[in-house]
Amino acid sequence: MAHKYLVDLTEEERGYLLDLINKGKPAARKVARAHVLLRAGEGATDDEIAQALHLGASTVHRTRQRFVDEGLMPALSERPRPGQCPVLTGKQAAFLVALACSTPPAGRRRWTLRLLADRLVELQQVEAISHDTVGRVLKKTTSNLGSVKNGAFRA
């Protein structure tokens, strides 16, 4: 089968790919793409490359295509993946952590996740937020939550 996307590597590009494979600890996908381009540069077919590297033929084809259309670095790199925007900005998350570390409301021994969620809304930091989200954000943005691990925050 004739290839629509022929990979013609310069010596500099070939050297870069070999260095990428042999040095440091780049992401596994990046290394796989480097192997694809090196094999493609040697004239191997998509099917041969896919079989030799245990990759899907479409992965090999897309890597080859991105090299020809966009160049070396885009062919090696991940494209941004779509996803939901974070519920809280960094500033809001920092506010939440500071709030959780503050003195709890009168009549309470400790903050609960529901109380924190309600207070964020009350203080107009967010329009709405669930206690589950508050727990996830606290877990993700703090490295040493001994009090959470010991059950101080309850939903």
N, C-alpha and C positions, 0 to 999 in steps of 0.2 A: 504494500500500500504506500502510495506517495504521501509525503508529509506536507501539509500546508504550512506548518511552522518549523522551519529549519533552524536549528541552533548552531550558530557560528561564534564560538568563544574566542576572544582575544587571548593572548598569553597572559595579560594582566588579570583578566576575569578568571581564567583557568587557575592561575596561581592563588587568587583570592579564595576560590572555591575549595581548593586543596588545603589551604591554611585553615579555612573554616571547619573543615571536616577533621583535620588532624590536631588542632590546637583549641584550648579552652573548653568551655561547656555551653555551646549554643543549644537552642531548643531542638528537640528531636525532629520536629517538622521541618525546621530550617535545614538541618543536615540532610534529611531525606530529599528535599528540593535540590540541594547542592549536588547530591548523587545523581538525581534525575538529569540535571543540566550537563553534568560531566559525561554521562552515558550518551545523552542526546548529541552532545558535541562530538562524540566518537562515531556517530552514525547509527546508533541502535534505534530500533523501532519502539513505538510506545508499548506494544505488547511485550517485547523483550525486556524493556526497562521495568515494566510493572511486575513481570514474573520474577525477575532477578532481585528486585528490591521489596517484594511482597507489598506492593501498592496497587491501588485501583488504576485501571487504564485511564479513567477520566482525570484522576489526580495528575498523572503524568502529562496528559494532553493539556490540562489547564496550566501547569507549570511551564511547559514549553511555550504555550500561547502567550502567557504573561511576559516571558523573557523576550519574545519577538516583538510584542506590542508595546511593552512598557520598560524593558530593560532588566538588568541584573538584580538590583535591590528590590524592586517591586515583586519580582518572581520569587525571591527568597522570603519575603515578609508576609506576615498575616495581614489580611484586610480587616478593618474594624468590623466587629460583629454587631448586628442590631440587638438591642435589648432595652429593657425598661430603664428609665432614668432613675437615679437614686432618689429615695423618698426625702432624705434630708441632705442639705448641702454640708460641706465640711464645717462651716460656721455653726449651723444648726446642731450638728452632731456634737460639737464641742460644748455648745450651750447645754445640751441634754446631759452630757457627762458631768459638767459643773453642777447642774441642777441635782443630779443623782447623788453627788457628793455633799450637797448642802444639807442643812438641818431640815428634817421632815416637817410636814405641816403640824400645827398644834393638835394634840390628842393622838398623834401617831408616833410609834417608836421608830419606824423606818419607812422609806419610800417603797411603794409597790409599782409594778410596771403600769398598772391602770392609773394610779395617781400621777405618775410622770407623764403619761400620754395626755391625761386631762389638763395638767398644768401647762404643757406645751401649747395646747389649743387656747387655754385661758390667757396665756401671755402672748398670744398671736404670733408664735413662732411658725406654726403651720395651721392650715385650715382644719385638717383632720389627720389623725394617726392612730393606728391600733396599738394595743399593748404588746402584741406579738412583734410588731415592727420595732417598737422601742427596745424590746429585749434583744432582737437581732442586731440593731445598731450598737447597743451597749456592748454586746459580745464582740462585735467586729472592731469597734473603735478603741477598745481598752485592752491593754495587755495583761493587767493584773487585777482581776475582779474577784479577789478573795471573798468579798461579801456576797457577790452573786453566786459564786460556787458554793458558798456555805448556806445559801438559801435566804439571804437577806432581802432579795427582790422577789416578790411573789406576784403572779398575775391574778 
